[in-house]
Amino acid sequence: RFFQRQQQHRAFHRTSSALKMSDEVEAAKKAAAEYDASDKDGAGPPTVFDKILSGEWDSKKVHDDELCYAFRDINPQAPTHILVIPKKRDGLVKLSTAREDQKDILGHMLYVAGQIGKKECPKGFRIVINDGEQGSQAVYHLHIHVVGGRQLQWPPG
């Protein structure tokens, strides 16, 4: 009986994980289509992050400086899940489209993500940047995920 419950529990989590992954993939496809349909200036349409930065939407702030803002993800994938975003998007919608003049902000964001990870997850953390549709990017405003607080699996989805 115990073994049967364990199998059911594992099957539930596999199904749950597959549904979450399916939802993420669908969200990424929808976001990619919206980005592709935008006015082609490379900036993309306004995003939820623009609303957070403007104060229109609330967030749980973790870090705030002149260049970037970090806050807790509203749909965490681990006990610690924080997003680091540039305050000025300036066309910085995907890592793959970053310009040479944006190297300083990219380095600063990565440094901030590392400091947050060190503080929030002293036993280790993962840094993730999703890029484009097949990278499951759901928001076209570059952002770094800091994920930890539990043992992370490899390989990721």
Disulfide bonds with the S-S distance in Angstrom:
none
